[in-house]
Amino acid sequence: MAKRIFITESQFKQFIKHQILSENGYGQDEIGEIACCINDDGNYDVELFDAETYHRCGYEVMTLDEIEENFGGQIASEVETECADGKEHRYELAMYDNETIDLTDKQALSTAAMQRLKHGEYTRNCRGFILPNGIVVYTDAEHNMCTKIPGVKNTFHFIQLGCIRVLDHSIDLACQPTPKQWAVLEEIFDSYYGQRLDIDLMNKQIGNASKTYYNLEPDEIINDIHNYFSTGKIRRSVYERTLYHGSHADFNEFNLAYALTGWGEMAYGYGVYLSDYKDAAEEYSKGGILYTVEVPKGKYIDSDYINPKEAMSIALKFKDYYLSTEYGNSAYKGYENEFWESECKYVGTTDCGLNVYSSISAILGSDREASKFLRNIGYLGIKCHAENRGTGFKFINYVIFNPKDIKIINKEKQ
């Protein structure tokens, strides 16, 4: 059975200009299906079939770009993927009844773009746009190909509608990314970890902002995008990040003496709980105060994953620290290897950051002592990955070990 593919009338009129069709007297309403098969030259044998009898009425050898030009991106994407098996695949052609598209409808915009442009998943160094539905449409060097979508004026207009442009090592966006766009952006940021990446933010209401990351850390650029849409600014200092905290108490500095006196619990360790997602902090500040704070850029224990070398480094430092304490020295003097095998070794061999923290806490007898030790060896806190259950939006909560590392920059009554 042939797949039903919609194409525009203008695209089809372009194709029937081919001599073989005009010579045989076929018009656009008489073509019902096309069949495509890759040939030995890497091009595609394209056969056309009559809409009523389904007899063959035309034949062309076309490149993939020619297929996209004449039939649109959806067919080109299907052909490129499916015909790789060397077999023939059929597609039923259907005209659009109305080429007017509601460009404010993110789903309609995504669908229209996919029907007209080649699309697929993100690959490193690809050029194109991330649609609101998370699909990437490829435009190579011709970004104005987006004008194939009815109503889209130019590249800048397409970006303002909520599509994110990806070009080599640069990203342009104007709207708060959708959850599916965030998933692709996180993949991009991870692929550029420690490398250069440029970002241009161009929301008309907020104003333009740009930044070059010469040694990219994904958390930093994610925070900057959040900050841009919440405060209108990108943090210029590479030494700080902006986070949020919700509370019913009014104070001018954080103090762990008041921990657990409000909402919530210390589920991930001893410290002050902050979030890079403003909405999450607002849940705790209803009827209270939303705090915007800054913390230094530095090392954090990742709740989900820790590099084996980093874990072993922490374990060795912890061994030396514990054996230097009064209790550790008296309990394990002469039995240092036994202490390592029975207590410390697991800290250095797990790949889960929270397991590192909880193991140290168990040996020291409390989360408070574990946080104190980790802060003393240079860790500012713990990064805990979270997700909004309703929208699927991913964000990070932070446990800051020492409240003196936190600077309050704004208080907003809710």
Number of C-alpha atoms within 10 A of each C-alpha: 7 12 13 13 18 20 22 22 17 12 17 21 14 13 17 16 13 13 12 14 19 12 10 10 10 15 14 16 12 16 24 18 22 21 19 26 22 24 13 7 7 12 16 23 16 20 18 22 20 18 17 9 9 14 13 15 18 20 16 15 16 17 17 19 14 15 22 21 18 21 26 25 27 24 28 24 22 18 24 17 11 16 16 13 11 12 11 17 19 19 20 17 22 17 16 12 9 8 14 10 15 13 18 10 11 17 14 14 23 21 16 22 25 23 23 28 26 24 24 17 12 21 12 11 13 18 22 26 29 29 28 25 16 23 20 29 30 25 21 11 11 11 19 14 17 23 16 20 22 16 15 19 13 15 18 17 15 25 21 16 20 25 30 26 25 25 18 13 17 15 18 20 24 25 19 17 23 18 17 17 21 18 15 19 21 16 15 20 19 15 15 19 15 14 14 14 20 17 19 17 24 19 19 10 8 15 12 14 14 14 15 14 18 13 12 19 16 19 15 18 21 17 19 22 22 20 20 20 17 13 11 18 18 18 18 11 9 10 12 15 20 24 25 24 26 28 22 16 13 12 12 12 10 16 13 13 7 9 16 10 10 11 11 11 12 13 8 18 22 24 23 19 25 25 24 23 23 20 14 20 23 20 13 18 21 14 13 16 22 26 26 21 19 18 19 15 14 12 14 20 23 19 20 13 15 21 15 15 12 14 22 21 13 18 22 15 14 21 19 12 13 19 17 13 11 9 11 17 15 11 13 15 13 10 10 15 14 12 18 18 10 9 16 24 18 18 26 21 17 17 21 18 22 21 17 26 20 17 17 26 19 13 14 15 11 14 21 14 16 24 24 17 20 21 17 11 12 11 18 26 26 27 22 19 13 15 13 13 8 6 10 13 16 15 18 19 23 25 24 24 26 19 17 11 13 19 17 18 11 13 17 11 14 13
